[in-house]
Amino acid sequence: MSDDRPHGEIPAEGFATRMVQVGRAPLRQHGFVNPPTHRGSTVLFPSSRAMRAAGPDGPITYGTQGGPTHQALAAAVAEIEGGTRALILSSGLAAIAVPMMAFLKAGDHCLVPDSAYGPSRRLADGLLRGWGIETTYYDPIVDERGMSELLRPNTRVVLTESPGSHTFELQDIPAIARAVHAAAAPDRPRARILMDNTWGIHHFQPFRHGVDVSIQALTKYVGGHADVLLGSVTVVDEADWVPIRNAYTALGQVAGADDCSLALRGLRTMATRLRAQGAAGLEIARWLETRPEVLRVLHPALPSHPQHALWQRDFTGTCSLFGVVLQPHYSEDDLYALIDGLHHFGIGASWGGYESLALATTGGITRTVPGERLGGPAFRLHIGLEDPADLRADLAAGLDRLPR
Ligand SMILES: *Cc1c(COP(=O)(O)O)cnc(C)c1O
């Protein structure tokens, strides 16, 4: 704990221990275990002069900068991601939009993986295009050479997301970073590598692999209870911090302090939840692979995953979100009937909570880069904290109900 007691000399190594300790100092908070929730708009100063002197990185002057509760959560997120500074925003989507807007201006070019989270596409095709920013969608499994060919002199942002939303392709982030660094020129700013690291959480350490700006939807496993929307942007380089903080301030994208408290609460149990859910998810994914109704299971931790070698090289674990593709002779109606008949899986968006979810992928994704498609009706599963045997029995009954 960042308290004044002397046993601070033993540094915490394990992730679960660090998540218990980070962002709180009980003996400075009347001994209460959790940091207080500081709600607020107005921030008072002892004098007008003291207020005038407060700069952007000085004392907080107004609630839109976030308060101590935001800072506690930001410290925790920086710890999770291995970064130096983090910002907390009102949603995961805001955490994507703000750095994109921070680094892109009219006439710039942006690269977005074809497997990106849907609303990231909407941002690129809508607001960004309207502002004169051109986006090229690229094959997520691009190699170093392929990335070099995609980069233009005016490319300012390379968005990455690994694995891809719904389709779970893993990206070779170090290869992408090598290409971006090789294209750097002295007369213009280098493209920034942004990563949506929501799936990786702490299992992928973005800054060790060349990422400049890491984004997470804290809505997912950090919140962990489907009762909060929050996002984070983390950096290691001070030069990246300034434009992002300026865009955040300009857009007023502050989160609520109560939501930050909920996320801090979720964080304390996250390592244990992730371990249990990740293991249950992998067990169910392995079992689904043995079912004749299933064409493929899209889970990076399975040896059958096309980029499994990248997962082994770059990731230290897994969460419990993965895809399932049925044999091609099943119809979309068969898929919907399977999902709608499940007892223990909610039908809905988002993931990372304690409850299991099933979501039809087919019909819900946009791809524009030519290439292989999933090959059959597909759905996404999020495995929650229920007993895995109950989930498996539910899925088995659903598969058994499919027409012969
Ligand atoms: C959910 C999600 C987001 C957006 O998070 P919200 O808090 O729901 O806005 C962004 N990226 C990925 C990969 C997600 O799954």
The ligand as a Gaussian input file, in Angstrom:
#p B3LYP/6-31G(d) Opt

LIG

0 1
 C      -16.775000      -2.580000     -25.412000
 C      -15.605000      -2.244000     -26.204000
 C      -15.261000      -0.912000     -26.425000
 C      -16.099000       0.248000     -25.966000
 O      -16.330000       0.322000     -24.604000
 P      -17.614000       1.071000     -24.037000
 O      -17.239000       1.389000     -22.637000
 O      -18.746000       0.092000     -24.154000
 O      -17.838000       2.302000     -24.864000
 C      -14.121000      -0.672000     -27.143000
 N      -13.354000      -1.661000     -27.626000
 C      -13.654000      -2.944000     -27.433000
 C      -12.759000      -3.994000     -27.987000
 C      -14.793000      -3.298000     -26.728000
 O      -15.105000      -4.577000     -26.572000

